[in-house]
Amino acid sequence: MFGIGTAELLVIAVIGLIVLGPNKLPGMFSAIGKGIREFKRTLNDVGMDSDSEHKDGPKDGPKDGGTGGVTGARGNS
């Protein structure tokens, strides 16, 4: 997990306990957990949207036959 071992996690927990105190520490861990879950959910949703676009192709294709609005050889008609 990010190259952090048990000893490092223990040091981080002790520092958090000293800085935040025993009353605020559980709430802080809860808020961090909720934030991480929401971030993962958002990434998952974005990934699923991206996958569906790649499978289905563009939803709004060109309406002018694929020329991108260019009709003449130099772009003017």
N, C-alpha and C positions, 0 to 999 in steps of 0.2 A: 504494500500500500504506500505508494509514493516514496519508497525507500526509507520509511520511518519505522524503526523497530520498537519493541516493547519499552525499552528503557527511555527512549525519546518521548513516547506517548505519556509515560509516567511523569517525566519532568514537566511536560506541557500541562498535564492535569494538575500537578502541584502548584505550578505558577498561576494557573487559572483560579485555583482555590484561594491562593493568597491574594490575588488582585481583586477578584469578584466577591469572594466570601462564600460561605456555604449556602446562603439563602438564594443568591442570584445564579449560581453555577448551573443547577438543573434547568432553569428557564432558558439560560443561554444555549445549552446543548440542545434543548428542544427547538429553539428558534433556528439554530444552525441546521439541524436535521430537516426541518420543514423547508428551509431554503434550498437545501441540496435536493430534496425530493421534487420540489417545484422546478428546479433547473433541469433535472433529468427528464421530467415529464415534458417540459418545453422542447428540449432537444429531441426527444422521441417523436413528438408531434411534427416538428420541422422535418425530421428525417422521413417520416411517413408521407408528408406532403411532397417532399422532393422525389421520393420513389414513385409516387403515383403520377407525377408530371413526366418523369422519364419513361414510364410505361405507356402512358396515353399520348404522349406528344404534347405540343403546345395546344392550349385550349382555344386560343383565338389566333387562327392562322391568318396569313395574308389574304385580303379580300380582292386584290387586284391581279390575281393569277401568279403571285410570287415575284413580281418585279419590284416590289418595295416602293411603288409610286413613280418609278422611273420609266418613261415611255420612249424617249428618244435615245440616240446613241450618246448624247452629251448630257442627258438628264433634263432637257427642256423640250417641250413639244410645240 
